[in-house]
Amino acid sequence: METFKVAVLEEERKIGYHEVEKKQPKDKQVLIKVDSCAICTLEQRVYLGVMNRYPFAGGHEAAGVVEAVGKKVAGVKPGDKVAVRLLNSCGECYYCRNGHENQCVKSFIAETQECAMGPGGLSEYMMVSADDVYKVADDADLSHISITEPLACCVHSIENGKIELGNDVVVIGIGIMGALHIQLAKLKGARVIACELDEKRLEVAKKMGADILINSGKVDAVEEVKKLTDGRGADAVFCTVPVAALADQAVQMTGKLGRTVFYTSFHPDKPIEISPNKVHSSEQVITGTVNPSKKDFLAATRLLSAKIVDVSELISDRMSLDDLEAAFEKAILPDTYRIVVQPE
């Protein structure tokens, strides 16, 4: 019997490896040989014990090569490079049928491994539905393609921001999500203002294409944005930091007819003050964004496949599946962007 290795988070800061039988795909199944899987905050929370989901086969930001396909699969073939969508939707509820899979009432994480619950991208192989496989260019760097899912989340956010050519856009927080927002906002034709406390991250913002950098630890960021926009405020503001005080800043930075987008969840979930009269008179829109739709995921694969979006600066390191504990310890450091895990 041929087997392959699957990494499983057994308990807080403890990783085990399971040998799983390598089966052939049936009907609409696709067997993927994993090339790269990035470590997201979801997996980091399980690793640190913040989320108790043990045992957990983590890894939902995955890319690889098609090894074999079921007899009813027509869209991909063995040898194709692919991105894999592992945060799934039911396809049957009201929201899914309206094209808003990200709001699925039954949304779930794909279960691709027999040994434990979880998406299972931190492994040598995984079995997935053909519907969740997206072909990319033959010359694509699969470590870059593993960033498809976070990029797709940012695509959804940017679309919610409804950016127009020449708009002034503020991105608060230059972690990986903020950095991706900058690139996408530039593609929309905006002037981008990056707000961040960390000078190193402001340098990353500059590399991503930000036009103006604001160190919000040295100046009043709200007043600075208003100065830069002749007192108007920004046309769109994206808050990518899970701090309620910054959500409040984002609302204040937004001008008339502008859109404030809360990209992240906030911890702790503290209320902020919003003047209903200001919203009424300025026609300001305050909205959120969560998860990508299938359309967003497809757009992200195309942006990475065609090298329109560059994520090379956002991959802090590539590490072996055999060194997964060290990879997690590096991933949780505050100055790390994405750690990409690659089976050997």
N, C-alpha and C positions, 0 to 999 in steps of 0.2 A: 504493500500500500504506500503510495506516494503522499508525503505530508509537507506542510509548510508552517512557518512560524508566525504566531500572533502574539503581540504584546498586550498584556492585560494589567490594568491598575487594580491590584488586589486589596489594598488599603492605603491609608495616608502615607505618601512617600515610599510606597513599596510596589515594585513592578515585577511581574512574573511572565514567563514565556510558555505558551501552550503550542503543542504540535497538533495541527488539524488536518484531517484528510483532504487532499486535493481532489475535488470531484469535477466532472465534466458538466458544463452548463446545459440546462434544459430549455426548450422552447424560446422564451424571450429573455433568458439569462445571458450575462456576459461575464467571463472570467478575466479579471484584470491582474496583470503582474504590476504590483505597486513599484513606482520609481521614486516618488517623493510624496511626503505628507508633512504639512506644516502643523506646528503645535499652537492651537488657538487658546484663548482664555478659558473656554469651556473645559478643555482637558486640564489646564492648569488648576482650575478650581477643584476638580476631582482629585488631582494629584496632591493638592495641599489640604484636602479634607474639608474644604468649604462646602462642597457638594458631596453628599454621601450616596454614591451610586455603585458601590462595589458589588461584585467584580465588574469592571468596565473596560470594554475594548474600544479605546479612544481613537481619534483621528478622523475628522470630517473634512479636512482640506487636502484632498488627495488627487494625484495624477499618476497615470501609468500607461502601460501598453496592453492592448487587447491580446490575450493569450488564446482564447477560444470563444466561440459564440454558439448559442442554441440554434436549432433549425428554423426558428421563426424570426431571427434577427436579420435585418436587411441594411441597417444604417451604418454599421461598422463591421470591420473584418479583422482577423488576426494580423498583428503588426501595426495597427493604427495607434497613434498617440491620442490619449483622451484625458479630459477632465471629468471628474465624477461628482455628481450632485448627491450629497448624503443627508441633507436636512430636508426631509420629504413632506409631501402634502397628500391628502386622501384622494383628490381629484373628483370628489362627489358632492362636497358641501356647497352651500350657496356661494361662498367666496371663491373657492377653486373654480367653479363653473363660470364665474364672472372674471376670470383671469387674475385673481388676487390670491394666488397660492400662499403667499407670505402671511395671509390672515386666516389660513385654514383652521377650523375649529378642532380638527383631529390631528394637527401637525405632529410629526414624530421624527425621531432619528432612525435612519435606516439600520436594520440589523443584518450585517453582512457576514458575521462569524458565528459558528455554532457553539463556541466555548464560553461566550459571555455577551451580555447586551452591549449595545453601542455601535457606532458606525464602522469601526474596525479598520480604518486606514493605516494604523500603525502595525503593519503586517507585511508579509511578502506577497500575498495574493488576497483578493476578495471577490466574492460573487455578488453581482448587482443586476438590477433590472436594466434592460436596454434603454428604457425611457430616461434613465438617469446618467447616460453616457453621452458625452459631447466631444466629437472629433475635433482635433486641433491640427495645425500645420505639421508636416513631416519634420521640419527643421526646428520646431519649438523646443525650448529648454523646459523640460518637465518640472524642474524645481521652481521655475517661474509660474508654470501652469498650476502648480499647487496653491497659488494665491488667488485662484479664480473665485472661490466662495467669498472671501472678504471683499474682493473687488466688486463682486455682484451685489453685496450689501450696500456698498458705496454708490454703485450705479443707481440702485433704487432710491437712495437718499437724495442724490443729485437731481433725479427726475422729480422728486417731491418738492425740491427747491425751485423748480420752474425757472431756471436761469435763462436770461436773454442776452444777446450780444451786447457787450459794453457794460454789463452790470458790475456793480461793486459787490464782491462776495467776501465774507469773513469766515475763516475756518478757525475754530477754537480748539486747541490741542493738536499737537503734531506727533501723535503715535502713528502706527501704521495706517489706521483708518483716516486720520486727518491728512496724512501724506497722500493717500489715494484720492481723497476729496479734492486736494489742490490740483492734481493732474487732471481730474475729470472736469473741474470747474474751468480750468484753462482751455480744455477742449471745447467747452461751451462758449468761449469767447469772453470770459469775465476778467476783470482786474481782481486779483486775489490778495487779500490781506490775511496774513497768518499771525495768530496770537498764541503765545507759548511762554512759559517761565524759563525753560531750559535753553541755554544758548546753543548747545549742540543740536538740539532738535530744530531750532530756528535755522541752523545751517542746512539741515535736511530739507526744511521747507523751501529754502532758496533753491536747492538742487531740484526739487519737484516742480519749480516754476513760479513760486509765490513772488508777487511784484513788490509787496511791502511786508516788512517784518516788525512785529510789535512784541517787545518783552513786557508782558503784563505784570511782571514783578517790579518793574522800574517806573512804569507810567500808568495812568488811569486808562485802561484799554477802551472803555466806552467813550470817554472824551476824545481820545486819539482817533477813533474811528469816525466820530462826528466831524472832527477837524479835517480829516482826509476826504470827507464827502460833502464839504461846504455846509455842514450842519444838518444834512439830510438824514444820515444814517445809511446803513447798507441795504442793498436790495435783497440779499439773502444772507442768512447767518446759520452756520452749521456748528452745533455744539457736540463735540465728540468725546468730551470728558465727563465721567459719571459723578459730577459734583453739582449739587443744586444751586450753589451760589453762582456758578458759571452759566447755568441755564437762565438765571435772572439777568446776568450780563448780556446774554445773547438776545433776550427780549428787548433790553434797553438799546442795544446797538442797531436794531432793525428799524428802518425808516418807513415812511408812508408807502403803502401798497407792497411792502416787503414781506418776506417769508422767513420765519424762524423755525429751524428744523432741529428737533432733539434726536440726534442719531443714536445716542446710547441710553441704556437704562441708568437710573440714578441710585446710588447707595451711600447713605441711607436715603429713603424716598421722602424728602422733606418738601413741603409745599412752598411755592414762591408767590409773591404778590404780583398780580397783573391788574392793571386798570382797565375795567371794561369800557370806560369812555374812550381811552386811548385806542383800544382795538376797534371800537365803533367808528371813531372819527378818522382814523388813519387807514382803515381797511387792512390792517396788519393781519397776517395769517400765522398762527402758531400751530405747528403740526409735529408729528413724530414719524419715525420710520423704523421698520423692523423686518429683518430677513429679506431675501430676494425672491422675486417670482421666477418662473422658468424663463421668461423673456429677459429679465435682468441677468440671469446666469449665462444665457446664450450671448448676450452683449459682452459680458466680461470675458468669455472664452475668445471671442473675436478680437477684442481689444488687446489681449495678451498674445494671441496667436499671430496677429499682424504686427506686433511690437509697437503698437500705438501708445500703450501704457507700459512704462518701464519700472519693474519692481526690483531691479538688481540691487539698489541701495537699501532695500527694505528687508533683505534676507541677511540676517546677522551672521549665520553660520549654517553649514550643512554637516549633519552628524549621523553616525551609524545607528541603525535600529538596535544593535547590540549594546550601544552606549546610551540607551534611552533615559536612564536616571540622570546622567550627566546632562543630557539634552534638556530635560525638564528643569534642572537646577539653573541652567543658563537661560532658559526661556522666561523664568520668573524674575530675572534681574530687571530693575527699572530702566536700564539703558538698552535693553534688547528689543529689537523689532520682531522678526519672525525667525525661529529656528526650524529648518527643514530637515526632516528625518528621512534617510535613504537606506533601504535594505541593501545588504551587500551580496 
